[in-house]
Amino acid sequence: MSPVPTTPARRRRFGWPQRVFSQVLLMQLAIATGVTVLATGLFLAPLSAQLDDQAMRRALAIAETTASPEVADELLGSRPTAAGPVQAEAERIREATGAEYVVIMDRRGVRWSHTAPQEIGRVVSTDPSAALAGNEVMEIDSGTLGRSARGKVPLRDDSGRIVGAVSVGIEYDSVRARLLAAIPGLLAYAGGALAVGALAAYLISRRLQRQTHDLAFSDISALLAEREAMLHGIREGVVALDRSGRIRLMNDEAQRLLGLGQEAMGRPLDEVLGDGRTTDVLAGRVAGEDLLTVRGNRVLIANRMPTDDGGAVATLRDRTELEQLGRELDSTRGLIDALRAQDHEHANRMHTLLGLLELEMHEEAVEFVTEVVGVHRATAEQVTEKIHDPLLAALLVGKATVAAERGVSLRIAPGTLLPDRLVDPRGLVTVVGNLIDNALDAAAGSQDPRIEVELRAEGRTAVLQITDSGPGVPPEQRELIFTEGWSTKELPAHGKRGLGLALVRRLAERQGGSARVREAPGGGAEFTVVLPEALTEPGLATVVEAR
């Protein structure tokens, strides 16, 4: 029976940790340990020098106390013996001060006192010339009793004459013992500081672990790269705001939709966008989902989501083309309804004409056909006579037909006269079409329903006035009706209203003009739109933008 192959056990690899939490904790512990060791070393270095200095100054103070005129007199009046008065005085001072030795010497350097009596009468082992010259000496040196901290002073008599010197030594081992005795306490303090630093490092690292979701640095780098690719690759605008309302992130699509550049980063939203509904929606001053707003000539859908740090992320979708398609769909349905009504009316007229012909009432049939054709021709001729731009004239003829089918009379005001010099015919068609559609909805069902359209040129300025016989607009709503998303009508098939009048005002303001509404003289509403620079100078070719 063949042996079963075994999979070798994976060896656990030890190395630098990958998690942000672990790396930060290790780095903080290393920093805390290094700082503690450095601080301890920096404290111990001057402590040793300070203890040496204290020992030398103590030795010097004992030597100064010993070098009295009385000792000088005893030195001059006796001989250097172990039983002499100088040795007795030196030993008394040594025992009282705890010094290692108190040596009194004459000007030749011969000892008159010493801890070891056999050294009395011998020359000192170190050079006493500095003290015998009248100088005070402090030093760490080695002698017959070993290494010590020394203080040397001259010995003077009553007249101030130098008769010898005094040398006092403090045992250096005692200085070292004091230093070593201070180290455990110092290490205890350093260990306590290190423990506090380690605890603080752990708590900070734990907080960082929660904030980074225990990710590795490589994961964070990959997420950042993926975020950048996603933000700048999606076809939806993304704007991130901090708690102060400043822009901290904006992808390429958001810059395109809002008409902003990189210079907007870090600046307040109100500053870069200005006042308006778009600013209010992105700043959260308007609540709701799928909020409509207009920026320039674009219709946008905005959604806003707050973040945990007090900021927010807003998304923007371009609904311009969809909104245009929806409005065209509504217009097409209206035309289909009008054509269906015309089909019925045409069938009735054909039946009437057929009956007249069968009754051989030929003259009456000719009069009937002439009257029907003349009405439509008169309407078209009336429009083209006053409106010279073909695109706008065609719109008014079509709207007149739709109005007639809805039982509304659409008339061209006597003062209407617009030459074929429009700079932006399509923009004016949008304005006129939106205003007539709103006027039709308002006038339909009213008593004596009517709409009057007046278009006139004042130099290069085009002035449009549309009056309807509807209920009018209350004074408190005359500004609200130009706000995106505000409407009193039922939702159409594409699900959104409140954009027509907002686009009218936006197009007018973009050209430096205005759009306003007031009560008509005979009741109803009167919309007035002023478009400066809407016409070219006489004699110049009309500028038409190719699309």
Kinemage of the C-alpha trace (Angstrom):
@kinemage 1
@onewidth
@group {chain A} dominant
@subgroup {mainchain}
@vectorlist {calphas} color= white
{ca met a 1} P 0.000 0.000 0.000
{ca ser a 2} L 1.518 3.251 -1.156
{ca pro a 3} L 1.935 5.951 1.419
{ca val a 4} L -0.455 8.899 1.255
{ca pro a 5} L 1.373 12.068 0.266
{ca thr a 6} L 1.199 14.746 2.890
{ca thr a 7} L 1.088 18.458 2.283
{ca pro a 8} L 3.967 20.222 3.974
{ca ala a 9} L 2.832 22.554 6.710
{ca arg a 10} L 3.056 26.234 5.802
{ca arg a 11} L 5.691 28.016 7.781
{ca arg a 12} L 4.506 31.123 9.462
{ca arg a 13} L 6.450 34.071 8.182
{ca phe a 14} L 7.501 36.722 10.624
{ca gly a 15} L 8.167 40.191 9.395
{ca trp a 16} L 6.907 43.727 9.364
{ca pro a 17} L 3.109 43.695 9.963
{ca gln a 18} L 0.822 44.870 7.162
{ca arg a 19} L -2.084 46.277 9.171
{ca val a 20} L -2.184 50.008 9.806
{ca phe a 21} L -3.016 49.359 13.469
{ca ser a 22} L 0.001 47.100 14.018
{ca gln a 23} L 2.461 49.303 12.155
{ca val a 24} L 1.390 52.472 13.931
{ca leu a 25} L 1.472 50.727 17.323
{ca leu a 26} L 4.973 49.384 16.741
{ca met a 27} L 6.243 52.741 15.500
{ca gln a 28} L 4.736 54.580 18.454
{ca leu a 29} L 6.196 52.042 20.921
{ca ala a 30} L 9.597 52.386 19.262
{ca ile a 31} L 9.386 56.171 19.451
{ca ala a 32} L 8.257 56.105 23.100
{ca thr a 33} L 11.054 53.677 24.031
{ca gly a 34} L 13.661 55.710 22.181
{ca val a 35} L 12.522 58.954 23.759
{ca thr a 36} L 12.536 57.363 27.238
{ca val a 37} L 16.040 55.919 26.792
{ca leu a 38} L 17.347 59.192 25.383
{ca ala a 39} L 15.783 61.229 28.189
{ca thr a 40} L 17.226 58.852 30.808
{ca gly a 41} L 20.690 59.042 29.264
{ca leu a 42} L 20.517 62.816 28.981
{ca phe a 43} L 19.549 62.970 32.660
{ca leu a 44} L 22.257 60.572 33.870
{ca ala a 45} L 25.092 62.315 32.017
{ca pro a 46} L 24.774 65.664 33.801
{ca leu a 47} L 23.880 63.897 37.069
{ca ser a 48} L 27.308 62.213 37.195
{ca ala a 49} L 29.088 65.501 36.510
{ca gln a 50} L 26.884 67.257 39.074
{ca leu a 51} L 27.738 64.685 41.764
{ca asp a 52} L 31.470 65.059 40.993
{ca asp a 53} L 31.191 68.825 41.267
{ca gln a 54} L 29.324 68.579 44.566
{ca ala a 55} L 31.995 66.235 45.997
{ca met a 56} L 34.842 68.547 44.917
{ca arg a 57} L 33.109 71.621 46.353
{ca arg a 58} L 32.500 69.775 49.616
{ca ala a 59} L 36.178 68.811 49.799
{ca leu a 60} L 37.125 72.406 49.039
{ca ala a 61} L 34.797 73.716 51.774
{ca ile a 62} L 36.311 71.320 54.337
{ca ala a 63} L 39.804 72.369 53.276
{ca glu a 64} L 38.931 76.072 53.655
{ca thr a 65} L 37.506 75.397 57.101
{ca thr a 66} L 40.627 73.476 58.111
{ca ala a 67} L 43.070 76.102 56.824
{ca ser a 68} L 42.714 78.407 59.841
{ca pro a 69} L 45.475 80.597 61.419
{ca glu a 70} L 45.377 78.383 64.500
{ca val a 71} L 46.338 75.332 62.412
{ca ala a 72} L 49.079 77.428 60.811
{ca asp a 73} L 50.446 78.348 64.257
{ca glu a 74} L 50.355 74.667 65.305
{ca leu a 75} L 52.234 73.716 62.132
{ca leu a 76} L 54.928 76.353 62.795
{ca gly a 77} L 55.239 75.504 66.500
{ca ser a 78} L 55.466 71.679 66.269
{ca arg a 79} L 57.043 68.834 64.345
{ca pro a 80} L 55.380 66.393 61.881
{ca thr a 81} L 54.616 63.451 64.144
{ca ala a 82} L 51.640 61.131 64.532
{ca ala a 83} L 51.089 62.464 68.062
{ca gly a 84} L 51.414 66.111 67.136
{ca pro a 85} L 48.634 68.688 67.458
{ca val a 86} L 48.283 69.093 63.656
{ca gln a 87} L 47.516 65.377 63.196
{ca ala a 88} L 45.037 65.466 66.049
{ca glu a 89} L 43.182 68.468 64.621
{ca ala a 90} L 43.139 66.952 61.113
{ca glu a 91} L 41.744 63.641 62.371
{ca arg a 92} L 39.094 65.441 64.373
{ca ile a 93} L 37.923 67.337 61.281
{ca arg a 94} L 38.071 64.199 59.119
{ca glu a 95} L 35.903 62.211 61.506
{ca ala a 96} L 33.460 65.099 61.928
{ca thr a 97} L 33.014 65.709 58.174
{ca gly a 98} L 33.258 62.131 56.882
{ca ala a 99} L 36.109 63.018 54.528
{ca glu a 100} L 38.402 60.283 53.293
{ca tyr a 101} L 41.496 62.207 54.377
{ca val a 102} L 42.615 65.629 55.618
{ca val a 103} L 46.275 66.266 54.759
{ca ile a 104} L 48.107 69.324 56.098
{ca met a 105} L 51.531 70.017 54.558
{ca asp a 106} L 54.249 72.619 54.859
{ca arg a 107} L 55.738 74.649 51.997
{ca arg a 108} L 58.053 71.719 51.097
{ca gly a 109} L 55.075 69.405 50.581
{ca val a 110} L 55.861 67.370 53.685
{ca arg a 111} L 52.791 65.879 55.340
{ca trp a 112} L 52.034 66.911 58.931
{ca ser a 113} L 48.823 64.823 58.989
{ca his a 114} L 47.486 61.795 57.196
{ca thr a 115} L 44.961 58.987 57.646
{ca ala a 116} L 47.883 56.541 57.624
{ca pro a 117} L 50.296 57.752 60.389
{ca gln a 118} L 53.308 56.204 58.641
{ca glu a 119} L 52.872 58.703 55.798
{ca ile a 120} L 53.442 61.653 58.132
{ca gly a 121} L 56.787 63.296 57.432
{ca arg a 122} L 56.852 62.161 53.827
{ca val a 123} L 56.314 64.304 50.745
{ca val a 124} L 52.812 64.203 49.225
{ca ser a 125} L 52.257 62.079 46.100
{ca thr a 126} L 50.594 64.826 44.059
{ca asp a 127} L 51.929 68.233 43.054
{ca pro a 128} L 50.966 70.874 45.696
{ca ser a 129} L 52.486 73.818 43.813
{ca ala a 130} L 49.156 75.387 42.783
{ca ala a 131} L 47.854 75.511 46.363
{ca leu a 132} L 51.254 76.682 47.706
{ca ala a 133} L 51.136 79.449 45.123
{ca gly a 134} L 47.900 80.755 46.715
{ca asn a 135} L 45.328 79.108 44.391
{ca glu a 136} L 42.329 76.957 45.271
{ca val a 137} L 42.246 73.636 43.462
{ca met a 138} L 39.309 71.245 42.791
{ca glu a 139} L 39.980 67.977 40.946
{ca ile a 140} L 39.339 64.261 40.638
{ca asp a 141} L 42.683 62.545 41.038
{ca ser a 142} L 44.374 59.397 42.353
{ca gly a 143} L 46.762 59.293 45.289
{ca thr a 144} L 48.033 56.910 47.934
{ca leu a 145} L 44.446 56.267 49.110
{ca gly a 146} L 43.051 55.748 45.638
{ca arg a 147} L 40.804 57.881 43.463
{ca ser a 148} L 39.069 60.771 45.228
{ca ala a 149} L 37.450 64.163 44.757
{ca arg a 150} L 39.937 66.689 46.075
{ca gly a 151} L 39.977 70.245 47.282
{ca lys a 152} L 43.264 72.098 48.016
{ca val a 153} L 43.734 75.547 49.587
{ca pro a 154} L 46.751 77.472 50.862
{ca leu a 155} L 47.398 77.598 54.620
{ca arg a 156} L 48.119 81.144 55.865
{ca asp a 157} L 49.219 82.503 59.219
{ca asp a 158} L 47.850 85.596 60.974
{ca ser a 159} L 49.838 87.911 58.689
{ca gly a 160} L 48.540 86.211 55.562
{ca arg a 161} L 51.814 84.563 54.697
{ca ile a 162} L 51.527 81.096 53.093
{ca val a 163} L 53.099 78.554 55.386
{ca gly a 164} L 51.673 75.401 53.807
{ca ala a 165} L 48.549 73.894 52.221
{ca val a 166} L 45.530 71.780 53.126
{ca ser a 167} L 44.297 68.945 50.919
{ca val a 168} L 40.950 67.214 51.616
{ca gly a 169} L 39.688 64.182 49.741
{ca ile a 170} L 36.199 62.706 49.398
{ca glu a 171} L 36.121 59.021 48.542
{ca tyr a 172} L 35.131 58.681 44.910
{ca asp a 173} L 33.383 55.372 45.550
{ca ser a 174} L 30.806 57.228 47.660
{ca val a 175} L 30.101 59.570 44.749
{ca arg a 176} L 29.650 56.608 42.440
{ca ala a 177} L 27.417 54.952 45.016
{ca arg a 178} L 25.160 58.005 45.097
{ca leu a 179} L 24.941 57.882 41.307
{ca leu a 180} L 24.134 54.173 41.298
{ca ala a 181} L 21.562 54.691 44.061
{ca ala a 182} L 19.762 57.270 41.922
{ca ile a 183} L 19.543 54.992 38.887
{ca pro a 184} L 16.784 52.608 40.198
{ca gly a 185} L 14.485 55.489 41.004
{ca leu a 186} L 15.219 57.089 37.670
{ca leu a 187} L 14.554 53.838 35.852
{ca ala a 188} L 11.297 53.462 37.776
{ca tyr a 189} L 10.171 56.888 36.622
{ca ala a 190} L 11.307 56.110 33.073
{ca gly a 191} L 9.460 52.778 33.161
{ca gly a 192} L 6.289 54.521 34.357
{ca ala a 193} L 6.571 57.097 31.596
{ca leu a 194} L 7.173 54.325 29.063
{ca ala a 195} L 4.121 52.432 30.322
{ca val a 196} L 1.932 55.531 30.003
{ca gly a 197} L 3.322 56.160 26.519
{ca ala a 198} L 2.681 52.548 25.520
{ca leu a 199} L -0.909 52.737 26.802
{ca ala a 200} L -1.506 56.005 24.929
{ca ala a 201} L 0.014 54.473 21.793
{ca tyr a 202} L -2.268 51.466 22.101
{ca leu a 203} L -5.393 53.586 22.559
{ca ile a 204} L -4.497 55.795 19.611
{ca ser a 205} L -3.766 52.751 17.468
{ca arg a 206} L -7.080 51.154 18.444
{ca arg a 207} L -8.906 54.314 17.422
{ca leu a 208} L -7.002 54.322 14.150
{ca gln a 209} L -7.892 50.655 13.694
{ca arg a 210} L -11.606 51.443 13.977
{ca gln a 211} L -11.330 54.397 11.635
{ca thr a 212} L -9.404 52.450 8.987
{ca his a 213} L -11.511 49.266 9.470
{ca asp a 214} L -8.317 47.309 10.237
{ca leu a 215} L -7.027 47.680 6.689
{ca ala a 216} L -3.464 47.284 5.533
{ca phe a 217} L -1.587 50.146 3.912
{ca ser a 218} L -1.633 48.247 0.616
{ca asp a 219} L -5.421 47.906 0.902
{ca ile a 220} L -5.797 51.636 1.537
{ca ser a 221} L -3.627 52.427 -1.474
{ca ala a 222} L -5.652 50.053 -3.643
{ca leu a 223} L -8.938 51.511 -2.388
{ca leu a 224} L -7.707 55.016 -3.135
{ca ala a 225} L -6.736 54.034 -6.676
{ca glu a 226} L -10.070 52.270 -7.189
{ca arg a 227} L -11.956 55.268 -5.794
{ca glu a 228} L -10.187 57.646 -8.169
{ca ala a 229} L -10.884 55.373 -11.127
{ca met a 230} L -14.532 54.955 -10.138
{ca leu a 231} L -15.191 58.630 -9.419
{ca his a 232} L -13.676 59.852 -12.643
{ca gly a 233} L -15.044 56.993 -14.732
{ca ile a 234} L -18.755 57.048 -13.879
{ca arg a 235} L -21.137 59.237 -15.848
{ca glu a 236} L -22.682 60.715 -12.736
{ca gly a 237} L -21.471 63.816 -10.939
{ca val a 238} L -20.212 63.387 -7.376
{ca val a 239} L -19.573 66.326 -5.037
{ca ala a 240} L -18.277 65.793 -1.475
{ca leu a 241} L -18.593 68.574 1.110
{ca asp a 242} L -17.052 68.921 4.554
{ca arg a 243} L -18.941 70.031 7.671
{ca ser a 244} L -18.259 73.695 6.825
{ca gly a 245} L -19.817 73.419 3.361
{ca arg a 246} L -16.476 73.506 1.500
{ca ile a 247} L -15.925 71.333 -1.565
{ca arg a 248} L -13.388 68.610 -0.769
{ca leu a 249} L -14.000 66.278 -3.728
{ca met a 250} L -15.503 66.714 -7.181
{ca asn a 251} L -15.187 64.295 -10.078
{ca asp a 252} L -14.903 65.170 -13.772
{ca glu a 253} L -18.617 64.759 -14.489
{ca ala a 254} L -19.588 67.077 -11.620
{ca gln a 255} L -17.177 69.708 -12.918
{ca arg a 256} L -18.762 69.442 -16.358
{ca leu a 257} L -22.355 69.594 -15.115
{ca leu a 258} L -21.731 72.490 -12.720
{ca gly a 259} L -19.343 74.365 -14.991
{ca leu a 260} L -16.563 74.417 -12.369
{ca gly a 261} L -12.838 73.694 -12.415
{ca gln a 262} L -10.172 72.514 -10.010
{ca glu a 263} L -9.961 76.017 -8.541
{ca ala a 264} L -13.271 75.320 -6.759
{ca met a 265} L -11.668 72.659 -4.519
{ca gly a 266} L -11.528 73.729 -0.876
{ca arg a 267} L -13.799 76.747 -1.390
{ca pro a 268} L -17.301 77.199 0.105
{ca leu a 269} L -20.176 75.981 -2.018
{ca asp a 270} L -22.029 79.305 -1.791
{ca glu a 271} L -18.949 81.109 -3.069
{ca val a 272} L -18.349 79.025 -6.197
{ca leu a 273} L -21.993 78.426 -7.224
{ca gly a 274} L -23.649 81.621 -6.006
{ca asp a 275} L -27.215 81.889 -4.781
{ca gly a 276} L -29.844 79.638 -6.314
{ca arg a 277} L -31.653 76.365 -6.054
{ca thr a 278} L -28.618 74.314 -7.093
{ca thr a 279} L -26.652 75.676 -4.133
{ca asp a 280} L -29.580 75.129 -1.760
{ca val a 281} L -30.034 71.517 -2.915
{ca leu a 282} L -26.333 70.602 -2.618
{ca ala a 283} L -26.023 72.376 0.741
{ca gly a 284} L -29.014 70.457 2.136
{ca arg a 285} L -31.266 73.487 2.572
{ca val a 286} L -33.832 71.735 0.348
{ca ala a 287} L -34.771 68.236 1.513
{ca gly a 288} L -36.017 65.363 -0.616
{ca glu a 289} L -34.981 62.779 -3.174
{ca asp a 290} L -34.403 63.229 -6.905
{ca leu a 291} L -34.575 67.005 -6.577
{ca leu a 292} L -34.774 68.959 -9.821
{ca thr a 293} L -32.448 71.865 -10.412
{ca val a 294} L -31.231 73.851 -13.397
{ca arg a 295} L -27.583 74.837 -13.813
{ca gly a 296} L -26.953 76.899 -16.935
{ca asn a 297} L -28.874 75.186 -19.702
{ca arg a 298} L -28.766 71.791 -18.006
{ca val a 299} L -31.543 70.091 -16.077
{ca leu a 300} L -30.056 68.100 -13.167
{ca ile a 301} L -31.378 65.538 -10.698
{ca ala a 302} L -29.640 65.821 -7.323
{ca asn a 303} L -29.529 63.545 -4.298
{ca arg a 304} L -27.691 64.278 -1.068
{ca met a 305} L -26.468 61.891 1.617
{ca pro a 306} L -24.942 63.142 4.937
{ca thr a 307} L -21.706 61.538 6.166
{ca asp a 308} L -20.614 60.632 9.699
{ca asp a 309} L -18.117 63.492 9.930
{ca gly a 310} L -20.801 66.162 9.430
{ca gly a 311} L -20.232 66.583 5.707
{ca ala a 312} L -22.245 65.237 2.793
{ca val a 313} L -21.939 63.584 -0.611
{ca ala a 314} L -24.216 64.768 -3.425
{ca thr a 315} L -24.782 63.018 -6.734
{ca leu a 316} L -25.875 64.739 -9.927
{ca arg a 317} L -27.485 63.244 -13.019
{ca asp a 318} L -27.899 65.055 -16.309
{ca arg a 319} L -31.575 64.958 -17.208
{ca thr a 320} L -31.446 67.576 -19.970
{ca glu a 321} L -31.918 65.224 -22.902
{ca leu a 322} L -34.488 63.116 -21.063
{ca glu a 323} L -36.427 66.227 -20.078
{ca gln a 324} L -36.369 67.471 -23.653
{ca leu a 325} L -37.600 64.100 -24.856
{ca gly a 326} L -40.351 64.152 -22.226
{ca arg a 327} L -41.484 67.615 -23.253
{ca glu a 328} L -41.358 66.635 -26.911
{ca leu a 329} L -43.424 63.573 -26.022
{ca asp a 330} L -46.002 65.759 -24.285
{ca ser a 331} L -46.046 68.091 -27.287
{ca thr a 332} L -46.347 65.164 -29.675
{ca arg a 333} L -49.258 63.745 -27.717
{ca gly a 334} L -50.936 67.128 -27.841
{ca leu a 335} L -50.430 67.260 -31.584
{ca ile a 336} L -51.763 63.724 -31.932
{ca asp a 337} L -54.860 64.687 -29.978
{ca ala a 338} L -55.217 67.778 -32.156
{ca leu a 339} L -54.775 65.711 -35.323
{ca arg a 340} L -57.334 63.205 -34.082
{ca ala a 341} L -59.790 66.025 -33.486
{ca gln a 342} L -58.966 67.487 -36.896
{ca asp a 343} L -59.588 64.072 -38.433
{ca his a 344} L -63.070 64.019 -36.971
{ca glu a 345} L -63.648 67.610 -38.038
{ca his a 346} L -62.290 66.875 -41.516
{ca ala a 347} L -64.587 63.844 -41.812
{ca asn a 348} L -67.564 65.999 -40.827
{ca arg a 349} L -66.581 68.615 -43.411
{ca met a 350} L -66.163 65.957 -46.081
{ca his a 351} L -69.575 64.528 -45.250
{ca thr a 352} L -71.057 68.017 -45.447
{ca leu a 353} L -69.356 68.628 -48.800
{ca leu a 354} L -70.531 65.246 -50.084
{ca gly a 355} L -74.099 66.034 -49.075
{ca leu a 356} L -74.008 69.398 -50.837
{ca leu a 357} L -72.707 67.775 -53.998
{ca glu a 358} L -75.324 65.008 -53.911
{ca leu a 359} L -78.037 67.667 -53.505
{ca glu a 360} L -76.475 69.397 -56.503
{ca met a 361} L -75.933 72.540 -54.417
{ca his a 362} L -72.705 73.342 -56.206
{ca glu a 363} L -72.497 77.020 -55.343
{ca glu a 364} L -73.001 76.301 -51.649
{ca ala a 365} L -70.291 73.606 -51.819
{ca val a 366} L -67.814 76.048 -53.372
{ca glu a 367} L -68.568 78.632 -50.694
{ca phe a 368} L -68.147 76.035 -47.940
{ca val a 369} L -64.736 74.885 -49.197
{ca thr a 370} L -63.568 78.464 -49.707
{ca glu a 371} L -64.546 79.417 -46.173
{ca val a 372} L -62.780 76.430 -44.578
{ca val a 373} L -59.562 76.924 -46.540
{ca gly a 374} L -59.626 80.664 -46.019
{ca val a 375} L -59.677 80.377 -42.222
{ca his a 376} L -56.465 78.306 -42.115
{ca arg a 377} L -54.786 80.421 -44.754
{ca ala a 378} L -55.703 83.650 -42.950
{ca thr a 379} L -54.165 82.363 -39.738
{ca ala a 380} L -50.891 81.388 -41.441
{ca glu a 381} L -50.698 84.632 -43.382
{ca gln a 382} L -51.395 86.681 -40.258
{ca val a 383} L -48.501 85.000 -38.427
{ca thr a 384} L -45.936 85.152 -41.249
{ca glu a 385} L -46.822 88.770 -41.944
{ca lys a 386} L -45.743 89.818 -38.443
{ca ile a 387} L -43.208 87.103 -37.564
{ca his a 388} L -40.497 86.940 -40.205
{ca asp a 389} L -38.423 84.179 -38.630
{ca pro a 390} L -39.636 80.906 -40.219
{ca leu a 391} L -38.916 78.703 -37.168
{ca leu a 392} L -40.861 80.932 -34.802
{ca ala a 393} L -43.685 81.489 -37.319
{ca ala a 394} L -44.099 77.737 -37.792
{ca leu a 395} L -44.281 77.306 -34.002
{ca leu a 396} L -47.032 79.910 -33.681
{ca val a 397} L -49.063 78.402 -36.538
{ca gly a 398} L -48.842 74.976 -34.935
{ca lys a 399} L -49.725 76.328 -31.497
{ca ala a 400} L -52.709 78.187 -32.999
{ca thr a 401} L -54.026 74.914 -34.400
{ca val a 402} L -53.576 73.129 -31.057
{ca ala a 403} L -55.245 76.034 -29.235
{ca ala a 404} L -58.207 75.979 -31.619
{ca glu a 405} L -58.719 72.266 -31.013
{ca arg a 406} L -58.718 72.916 -27.258
{ca gly a 407} L -61.272 75.660 -27.655
{ca val a 408} L -58.795 78.494 -26.976
{ca ser a 409} L -58.372 81.472 -29.285
{ca leu a 410} L -54.718 82.297 -29.969
{ca arg a 411} L -54.311 85.786 -31.400
{ca ile a 412} L -51.351 87.816 -32.553
{ca ala a 413} L -51.342 91.273 -30.977
{ca pro a 414} L -51.534 94.233 -33.367
{ca gly a 415} L -48.227 95.590 -32.154
{ca thr a 416} L -46.360 92.386 -33.083
{ca leu a 417} L -43.485 92.783 -35.533
{ca leu a 418} L -40.312 90.694 -35.330
{ca pro a 419} L -37.768 90.838 -38.186
{ca asp a 420} L -35.741 87.867 -39.365
{ca arg a 421} L -32.598 88.927 -37.465
{ca leu a 422} L -32.662 86.583 -34.445
{ca val a 423} L -29.310 85.606 -32.975
{ca asp a 424} L -30.687 82.438 -31.315
{ca pro a 425} L -34.005 81.403 -32.900
{ca arg a 426} L -34.058 78.058 -31.066
{ca gly a 427} L -33.706 79.763 -27.679
{ca leu a 428} L -36.628 82.087 -28.462
{ca val a 429} L -38.687 79.112 -29.692
{ca thr a 430} L -38.075 77.420 -26.314
{ca val a 431} L -39.203 80.533 -24.445
{ca val a 432} L -42.307 81.114 -26.593
{ca gly a 433} L -43.267 77.427 -26.661
{ca asn a 434} L -43.048 77.067 -22.855
{ca leu a 435} L -45.054 80.236 -22.214
{ca ile a 436} L -47.795 79.315 -24.706
{ca asp a 437} L -48.074 75.803 -23.253
{ca asn a 438} L -48.542 77.258 -19.763
{ca ala a 439} L -51.003 79.833 -21.094
{ca leu a 440} L -53.039 77.106 -22.846
{ca asp a 441} L -53.275 75.091 -19.633
{ca ala a 442} L -54.353 78.212 -17.733
{ca ala a 443} L -56.867 79.522 -20.303
{ca ala a 444} L -58.527 76.193 -21.146
{ca gly a 445} L -61.838 75.942 -19.340
{ca ser a 446} L -62.067 79.656 -18.534
{ca gln a 447} L -64.823 81.941 -19.749
{ca asp a 448} L -64.009 83.259 -23.247
{ca pro a 449} L -60.655 81.387 -23.333
{ca arg a 450} L -58.041 83.325 -25.241
{ca ile a 451} L -54.301 83.873 -25.573
{ca glu a 452} L -52.658 86.933 -27.019
{ca val a 453} L -49.045 86.856 -28.187
{ca glu a 454} L -47.019 89.983 -28.810
{ca leu a 455} L -43.460 89.936 -30.125
{ca arg a 456} L -41.668 93.148 -30.959
{ca ala a 457} L -38.168 94.410 -31.524
{ca glu a 458} L -36.748 97.441 -29.742
{ca gly a 459} L -33.396 97.947 -31.392
{ca arg a 460} L -31.501 94.729 -30.704
{ca thr a 461} L -33.804 93.795 -27.812
{ca ala a 462} L -36.662 91.328 -28.268
{ca val a 463} L -39.692 91.817 -26.013
{ca leu a 464} L -42.231 89.018 -25.620
{ca gln a 465} L -45.614 89.385 -23.919
{ca ile a 466} L -48.123 86.567 -23.601
{ca thr a 467} L -51.486 87.210 -21.980
{ca asp a 468} L -54.063 84.566 -21.088
{ca ser a 469} L -57.587 84.585 -19.720
{ca gly a 470} L -56.857 82.095 -16.963
{ca pro a 471} L -57.160 82.605 -13.191
{ca gly a 472} L -53.847 84.492 -13.015
{ca val a 473} L -50.977 84.065 -10.563
{ca pro a 474} L -51.351 85.170 -6.901
{ca pro a 475} L -48.804 87.807 -5.840
{ca glu a 476} L -47.161 85.476 -3.300
{ca gln a 477} L -46.483 82.885 -6.031
{ca arg a 478} L -45.128 85.163 -8.759
{ca glu a 479} L -41.526 84.311 -7.885
{ca leu a 480} L -42.111 80.697 -6.884
{ca ile a 481} L -43.416 79.745 -10.342
{ca phe a 482} L -39.933 80.403 -11.780
{ca thr a 483} L -38.338 77.960 -9.297
{ca glu a 484} L -37.212 74.537 -10.513
{ca gly a 485} L -39.557 71.765 -9.492
{ca trp a 486} L -42.432 74.058 -8.419
{ca ser a 487} L -45.743 73.377 -10.154
{ca thr a 488} L -49.481 73.229 -9.435
{ca lys a 489} L -50.189 70.827 -12.322
{ca glu a 490} L -50.496 67.060 -12.306
{ca leu a 491} L -47.426 65.053 -13.215
{ca pro a 492} L -47.023 64.274 -16.927
{ca ala a 493} L -46.012 60.932 -18.358
{ca his a 494} L -42.297 61.497 -17.784
{ca gly a 495} L -42.974 62.217 -14.112
{ca lys a 496} L -41.552 65.727 -13.604
{ca arg a 497} L -42.907 69.268 -13.817
{ca gly a 498} L -41.813 72.726 -12.798
{ca leu a 499} L -39.037 73.194 -15.379
{ca gly a 500} L -40.645 75.202 -18.202
{ca leu a 501} L -40.781 78.584 -16.495
{ca ala a 502} L -37.452 77.953 -14.753
{ca leu a 503} L -35.831 77.402 -18.155
{ca val a 504} L -37.522 80.535 -19.489
{ca arg a 505} L -36.046 82.692 -16.746
{ca arg a 506} L -32.650 80.971 -16.987
{ca leu a 507} L -32.467 81.574 -20.750
{ca ala a 508} L -33.496 85.201 -20.268
{ca glu a 509} L -30.971 85.835 -17.489
{ca arg a 510} L -28.216 84.119 -19.448
{ca gln a 511} L -28.706 86.782 -22.131
{ca gly a 512} L -28.826 89.568 -19.550
{ca gly a 513} L -32.611 89.833 -19.681
{ca ser a 514} L -35.498 89.157 -17.365
{ca ala a 515} L -38.741 87.206 -17.046
{ca arg a 516} L -41.633 88.325 -14.845
{ca val a 517} L -45.370 87.901 -14.464
{ca arg a 518} L -48.136 90.239 -13.402
{ca glu a 519} L -51.912 90.482 -13.567
{ca ala a 520} L -53.266 91.199 -17.060
{ca pro a 521} L -55.413 94.323 -17.506
{ca gly a 522} L -58.521 92.249 -18.344
{ca gly a 523} L -57.790 89.517 -15.813
{ca gly a 524} L -55.552 86.479 -16.099
{ca ala a 525} L -51.759 86.536 -16.268
{ca glu a 526} L -49.352 88.531 -18.395
{ca phe a 527} L -45.825 87.126 -18.841
{ca thr a 528} L -43.149 89.509 -20.075
{ca val a 529} L -39.706 88.363 -21.223
{ca val a 530} L -37.019 90.849 -22.224
{ca leu a 531} L -34.040 89.525 -24.219
{ca pro a 532} L -31.297 92.120 -24.824
{ca glu a 533} L -28.937 91.503 -27.732
{ca ala a 534} L -31.413 88.981 -29.181
{ca leu a 535} L -31.281 90.502 -32.677
{ca thr a 536} L -28.399 91.409 -34.946
{ca glu a 537} L -27.817 94.853 -36.335
{ca pro a 538} L -29.843 95.624 -39.488
{ca gly a 539} L -27.970 94.523 -42.600
{ca leu a 540} L -25.952 91.825 -40.823
{ca ala a 541} L -26.532 88.150 -41.476
{ca thr a 542} L -28.399 86.293 -38.777
{ca val a 543} L -26.112 84.184 -36.664
{ca val a 544} L -27.519 80.702 -36.284
{ca glu a 545} L -25.612 78.250 -34.118
{ca ala a 546} L -25.139 74.874 -35.821
{ca arg a 547} L -26.125 72.018 -33.605
